[in-house]
Amino acid sequence: MLLLPVPKPVLSAPDEIEPFEYRLRVPNDARAVPIARGATRAVLAAHGLGELTGRAELLACELLTNAIVHTTDAAELRVSWSQWEVLTLTAWDSGDLPPAPRSASHPYDDNGRGLTLLRSLADNWGHFASPHGFTCRPSKAVWCSITRRPSPSSRSHA
């Protein structure tokens, strides 16, 4: 595992966070999911985005779990922050089929609710195919985004 130094604080406007992107390539192994959860938590803490951690960790785990369960090759999780205050989580895998929600899962099923969680917790989500993907072979990416909302104390009162 590669450990990177803690980023230095960026001197910018209050609450403004510079854009960033982190990539975590993992083997097709269920043990990668809690590692990705921890990496997501560490990235958000280092950049002062703790308020997004709960949703981001759950969504990252769902995206990566689906990539591991439905393919046989390595996967990659990307965590990125844009200048528009949007956190985007993207899972790349070697699959060529788009994600398909199950028609109906029983409330007590152990699996089958990943896309339902994605639709309910993310502000936006989607997928796309890439002929050259992250492994230089056909692959797909499933992504979701969470928009940072201003805290009640930072909103202007008119």
Salt bridges, closest charged atoms under 4 A:
GLU21 OE1 - ARG23 NE 2.82
ASP29 OD2 - ARG31 NH2 2.54
GLU51 OE2 - ARG148 NE 2.74
GLU57 OE1 - ARG37 NH1 3.96
GLU57 OE2 - ARG41 NE 2.50
ASP73 OD2 - ARG137 NH2 2.64
GLU76 OE2 - ARG78 NE 2.45
GLU85 OE1 - ARG148 NH1 3.46
ASP93 OD1 - LYS140 NZ 2.90
ASP123 OD1 - ARG55 NH1 3.67
ASP123 OD1 - ARG149 NH2 2.97
